Amino acid sequence: MSYVLGVDLGTSAVKVSAVDRHGKIVAQESYAYDLHQPAPGYSEQNPEDWVSGTTVAIVRLILNDHIRSEDIDGISYSGQMHGLVLLDENNQVLRPAILWNDTRTSEQRTEIMRAMGDDFVNITRNEPLEGFTLPKLLWVKEHEPDIFNQATTFLLPKDYLRYRMTGKLGMDYSDASGTVMIDVIGHQWSEVICDRFGIPRSMCPPLLESVDYVGNISTSYAAFSGLDNHTKVFAGGADNACGAIGAGILKSNMVLSSIGTSGVVLKFEDDPTVNYHGQLQFENHAIPNAYYSMGVTLAAGYSLNWFKKTFAPDEDFSDFVSTASSAPVGSHGLLFAPYIVGERAPYADADIRGSFIGLDGTQKRSDFVRAILEGIVFSFRDILDLFKEQGSQFDTAVSIGGGAKSAVWLQIQADIFNTKVVSLKNEQGPGMGAAMLAAVGLGWFDTLADCAKEFVHFDKVYRPITENVRNYQKLHEIYRQIYGKTADLSHQLLNFRRDL
């Protein structure tokens, strides 16, 4: 037998999947780790937890699932984006990693735009949002100068994990574009940006294609994990790029609707000249010489998890979500804006906060659950409308993550998007995309498109219901007004809280 491992390094856990040549997942193990929030808006993790968690998952695959190490021919990665890992001259970690959902860097974001403005967006195709890597580097430079002066290299989360498994430093283009430090079209670190903000170019690791062979499992990690030295390691990609690959988003007529802790609407771009002027992210793809655009809702699944944890902690999650089916379209006039940790697209505002609008004494818990599901999808609809404003045409949305595990939520997506929505028969998201990168890297397939024909299979189709589409269109027009009418109140309340 011959297998590849797809390592999906997420925010709350790592999941490692063993996949055969036909795209069948023969075994899967995961390991959770902690998220640290030492202050409001802060979000950090210990990089050593990623290494330990991944190793435990691999050991379990070998010992519990009887995947022989000599049969594991390749490994690749999907990683949470934007997280800053700083290494010293001995490649030792200098401080906890600052994660993608950390929002402490508003001042640095403002500084970047004040210094470069549209020139920055034209180079990176993105605005320097709080969660991106460059603002984090500037925050460390300002607030922890001793740490910054010791740093000789920065990496993103999955790149640090890969370094620990191979001893090789590097970063793939799809993850590097999320640092907002590279010339996205020129495929290189931007000298203009590095020089303007005092980031030594020597800190920037070598750039790689996601299917590039990096090296073999090192002797030290083989002894640590039970893996074999013959196993080849491939660069891997950003979680959103890998999620798109694993969902078969390889053509411009399809969009990805991914609901995890955050939510992502992603579109394959076959025109590198399209310019969303920073309102949507535009990134290098894990597919060589390709691109994708995306908008992010920061608290998609997190909003639902927060509500359940707060009001129904002991209830089965699937049963909890299914109660939404007993509420009507529009949740008896209740709307939810999922801005509970700030927002990214289309409103780049770290200080906006969520709200329920239309609350009265007749609504039941089921209305609140459905309103949250609808509010998350309304936020996705805002992003889809930005694609359409640029002339994009698409006829299919592929749903992955938590939103694909509920028939109610899938139908809500079809009705609010007014677009056919499909799920996957074996939905594995970014981990499957990572396995596909390893499969192509090994030469099992010539291209990722060829690999997708064998690995990706669509399941049930959900079509828009005309009456629901009409009602949701009216509700979305109301929903779109919530941000503008609540932003100032949110900012005042947040300042009040900070002053306490």
Backbone hydrogen bonds, N-H to C=O, Kabsch-Sander energy under -0.5 kcal/mol:
donor,donor_aa,acceptor,acceptor_aa,energy
3,Y,71,D,-3.0
4,V,19,V,-2.2
5,L,74,G,-2.5
6,G,4,V,-0.5
6,G,17,S,-2.4
7,V,5,L,-0.6
7,V,76,S,-2.5
8,D,6,G,-0.7
8,D,15,K,-3.1
9,L,7,V,-0.8
9,L,78,S,-3.1
10,G,8,D,-1.1
10,G,13,A,-1.9
14,V,31,Y,-2.5
15,K,8,D,-2.1
16,V,29,E,-3.3
17,S,6,G,-2.2
18,A,27,A,-2.9
19,V,4,V,-2.9
19,V,17,S,-0.6
20,D,24,K,-2.3
23,G,20,D,-1.9
26,V,18,A,-2.2
26,V,24,K,-0.9
27,A,18,A,-1.1
29,E,16,V,-2.3
31,Y,14,V,-2.2
33,Y,12,S,-2.1
36,H,44,E,-3.0
42,Y,39,A,-2.5
44,E,36,H,-3.0
45,Q,97,A,-1.6
49,D,46,N,-2.1
50,W,46,N,-0.7
50,W,47,P,-0.6
51,V,47,P,-1.5
52,S,48,E,-2.8
53,G,49,D,-2.7
54,T,50,W,-2.3
55,T,51,V,-2.3
56,V,52,S,-2.5
57,A,53,G,-2.1
58,I,54,T,-2.4
59,V,55,T,-2.8
60,R,56,V,-2.3
61,L,57,A,-1.8
62,I,58,I,-2.1
63,L,59,V,-3.1
64,N,60,R,-2.2
65,D,60,R,-1.6
67,I,61,L,-2.2
68,R,66,H,-0.8
71,D,68,R,-1.9
72,I,69,S,-1.3
73,D,3,Y,-2.3
73,D,71,D,-1.0
74,G,3,Y,-1.1
75,I,232,K,-1.9
76,S,5,L,-2.1
78,S,7,V,-3.0
79,G,237,G,-1.7
80,Q,9,L,-1.9
84,L,98,I,-2.5
85,V,83,G,-0.6
85,V,155,L,-2.3
87,L,153,T,-2.8
88,D,92,Q,-2.1
91,N,88,D,-2.3
94,L,86,L,-2.5
97,A,45,Q,-2.5
98,I,84,L,-1.4
99,L,43,S,-2.7
99,L,97,A,-0.6
102,D,99,L,-1.6
103,T,41,G,-3.0
106,S,103,T,-0.5
109,R,105,T,-2.4
110,T,106,S,-2.2
111,E,107,E,-2.3
112,I,108,Q,-2.4
113,M,109,R,-2.0
114,R,110,T,-2.4
115,A,111,E,-2.1
116,M,112,I,-2.3
117,G,112,I,-0.6
117,G,113,M,-0.9
119,D,116,M,-1.6
120,F,117,G,-1.0
121,V,117,G,-1.3
122,N,118,D,-2.5
123,I,119,D,-1.5
124,T,120,F,-2.6
125,R,121,V,-2.6
127,E,278,G,-0.6
129,L,127,E,-2.1
132,F,129,L,-1.9
133,T,178,G,-0.9
134,L,179,T,-1.7
136,K,132,F,-0.9
137,L,133,T,-2.3
138,L,134,L,-2.3
139,W,135,P,-2.0
140,V,136,K,-2.5
141,K,137,L,-2.5
142,E,138,L,-1.9
143,H,139,W,-3.1
144,E,140,V,-2.5
147,I,144,E,-0.6
148,F,144,E,-2.3
149,N,145,P,-2.6
150,Q,146,D,-1.0
150,Q,147,I,-0.7
151,A,147,I,-1.0
151,A,148,F,-0.8
152,T,87,L,-2.8
153,T,87,L,-1.5
154,F,203,M,-2.0
155,L,85,V,-2.5
159,D,156,L,-0.6
160,Y,156,L,-2.0
161,L,157,P,-2.0
162,R,158,K,-2.5
163,Y,159,D,-2.1
164,R,160,Y,-2.2
165,M,161,L,-1.2
166,T,162,R,-1.5
167,G,163,Y,-3.5
171,M,206,P,-2.3
173,Y,208,L,-2.0
176,A,172,D,-2.6
177,S,173,Y,-2.5
178,G,175,D,-0.9
179,T,176,A,-1.9
180,V,177,S,-1.0
181,M,176,A,-0.7
183,D,188,Q,-3.2
184,V,123,I,-1.5
184,V,182,I,-1.0
187,H,183,D,-1.5
188,Q,183,D,-1.1
190,S,181,M,-2.7
191,E,189,W,-0.7
194,C,190,S,-2.4
195,D,191,E,-2.7
196,R,192,V,-2.2
197,F,193,I,-1.8
198,G,195,D,-0.8
199,I,194,C,-2.7
203,M,200,P,-2.2
204,C,201,R,-1.2
208,L,171,M,-1.9
212,D,209,E,-1.7
214,V,233,V,-3.1
215,G,233,V,-1.2
217,I,231,T,-1.9
218,S,165,M,-2.5
222,A,218,S,-2.5
223,A,219,T,-2.0
224,F,220,S,-1.5
225,S,221,Y,-2.5
226,G,222,A,-2.5
231,T,228,D,-1.5
232,K,73,D,-2.4
233,V,215,G,-2.9
234,F,75,I,-2.8
235,A,212,D,-2.2
236,G,210,S,-2.4
237,G,77,Y,-2.5
239,D,79,G,-2.5
242,C,238,A,-2.8
243,G,239,D,-2.6
244,A,240,N,-2.0
245,I,241,A,-1.9
246,G,242,C,-3.0
247,A,243,G,-1.2
248,G,245,I,-1.5
249,I,244,A,-3.0
250,L,248,G,-1.8
254,M,251,K,-1.3
255,V,396,T,-2.1
256,L,266,L,-2.9
257,S,398,V,-2.9
258,S,256,L,-0.6
258,S,264,V,-3.0
259,I,257,S,-0.5
259,I,400,I,-1.9
260,G,258,S,-0.7
260,G,262,S,-2.8
263,G,297,T,-3.2
264,V,258,S,-2.7
265,V,295,G,-2.3
266,L,256,L,-1.9
266,L,264,V,-0.5
267,K,293,S,-2.9
268,F,254,M,-0.8
269,E,291,Y,-2.1
270,D,268,F,-0.6
274,V,271,D,-1.5
279,Q,276,Y,-2.1
281,Q,294,M,-2.6
283,E,292,Y,-3.2
285,H,290,A,-2.8
290,A,287,I,-1.6
291,Y,269,E,-0.9
292,Y,283,E,-2.1
293,S,267,K,-2.5
294,M,281,Q,-2.3
295,G,265,V,-2.1
297,T,263,G,-2.5
298,L,296,V,-0.6
299,A,338,P,-0.6
300,A,261,T,-0.8
300,A,297,T,-0.7
301,G,260,G,-2.1
302,Y,261,T,-2.0
303,S,300,A,-1.0
304,L,300,A,-1.2
305,N,301,G,-2.8
306,W,302,Y,-2.7
307,F,303,S,-2.1
308,K,304,L,-2.5
309,K,305,N,-2.8
310,T,306,W,-2.0
311,F,307,F,-2.6
312,A,308,K,-3.0
315,E,312,A,-1.3
320,F,316,D,-2.5
321,V,317,F,-2.5
322,S,318,S,-2.3
323,T,319,D,-0.9
323,T,320,F,-0.8
324,A,321,V,-1.9
325,S,322,S,-1.9
326,S,323,T,-1.6
327,A,324,A,-1.5
331,S,328,P,-2.5
333,G,330,G,-1.1
334,L,330,G,-1.2
334,L,331,S,-0.6
335,L,333,G,-0.5
335,L,357,I,-3.0
336,F,371,A,-0.5
337,A,355,S,-2.8
339,Y,337,A,-1.7
341,V,342,G,-0.7
342,G,339,Y,-1.7
343,E,349,D,-2.3
344,R,296,V,-0.6
345,A,296,V,-1.9
348,A,346,P,-0.7
349,D,343,E,-1.6
349,D,347,Y,-1.8
352,I,349,D,-0.8
355,S,337,A,-1.3
357,I,335,L,-3.0
363,Q,360,D,-0.7
367,D,364,K,-0.8
368,F,364,K,-1.4
369,V,365,R,-2.4
370,R,366,S,-2.5
371,A,367,D,-2.6
372,I,368,F,-2.0
373,L,369,V,-2.1
374,E,370,R,-3.0
375,G,371,A,-2.9
376,I,372,I,-2.2
377,V,373,L,-1.7
378,F,374,E,-2.8
379,S,375,G,-2.0
380,F,376,I,-1.4
381,R,377,V,-2.3
382,D,378,F,-1.9
383,I,379,S,-1.0
384,L,380,F,-2.4
385,D,381,R,-2.3
386,L,382,D,-1.0
386,L,383,I,-0.6
387,F,383,I,-1.5
388,K,384,L,-2.2
389,E,385,D,-1.9
390,Q,386,L,-0.8
390,Q,387,F,-1.1
391,G,388,K,-2.0
392,S,387,F,-1.9
395,D,253,N,-2.1
396,T,253,N,-1.2
397,A,420,K,-2.6
398,V,255,V,-2.8
399,S,397,A,-0.6
399,S,422,V,-2.7
400,I,257,S,-2.3
402,G,259,I,-2.8
403,G,400,I,-0.6
404,A,401,G,-1.7
405,K,402,G,-1.4
410,L,406,S,-2.4
411,Q,407,A,-2.1
412,I,408,V,-2.1
413,Q,409,W,-2.2
414,A,410,L,-2.1
415,D,411,Q,-2.5
416,I,412,I,-2.8
417,F,413,Q,-2.8
418,N,414,A,-1.4
419,T,414,A,-1.2
420,K,395,D,-0.7
421,V,462,Y,-2.8
422,V,397,A,-2.5
423,S,460,K,-1.6
425,K,457,H,-2.7
426,N,457,H,-0.5
427,E,424,L,-0.7
431,G,428,Q,-1.1
432,M,429,G,-1.0
433,G,429,G,-1.5
434,A,430,P,-2.4
435,A,431,G,-2.0
436,M,432,M,-2.3
437,L,433,G,-1.9
438,A,434,A,-1.8
439,A,435,A,-2.3
440,V,436,M,-2.5
441,G,437,L,-2.4
442,L,438,A,-2.2
443,G,439,A,-0.5
443,G,440,V,-0.9
444,W,439,A,-2.2
445,F,439,A,-0.6
451,C,447,T,-1.9
452,A,448,L,-2.5
453,K,449,A,-1.3
454,E,450,D,-0.7
454,E,451,C,-1.0
455,F,451,C,-2.5
456,V,452,A,-2.5
459,D,423,S,-3.1
462,Y,421,V,-3.4
463,R,461,V,-0.5
466,T,464,P,-0.6
469,V,465,I,-2.7
470,R,466,T,-2.2
471,N,467,E,-2.1
472,Y,468,N,-3.0
473,Q,469,V,-2.1
474,K,470,R,-1.5
475,L,471,N,-2.2
476,H,472,Y,-2.8
477,E,473,Q,-1.5
478,I,474,K,-1.1
479,Y,475,L,-3.0
480,R,476,H,-2.5
481,Q,478,I,-1.5
482,I,479,Y,-1.8
483,Y,479,Y,-0.5
485,K,481,Q,-1.8
486,T,482,I,-1.4
486,T,483,Y,-0.8
487,A,483,Y,-2.1
490,S,486,T,-2.8
491,H,487,A,-2.4
492,Q,488,D,-2.3
493,L,489,L,-2.5
494,L,490,S,-2.4
495,N,491,H,-2.2
496,F,492,Q,-2.3
497,R,493,L,-2.2
498,R,494,L,-2.3
499,D,495,N,-1.7
500,L,496,F,-0.7
500,L,497,R,-0.8
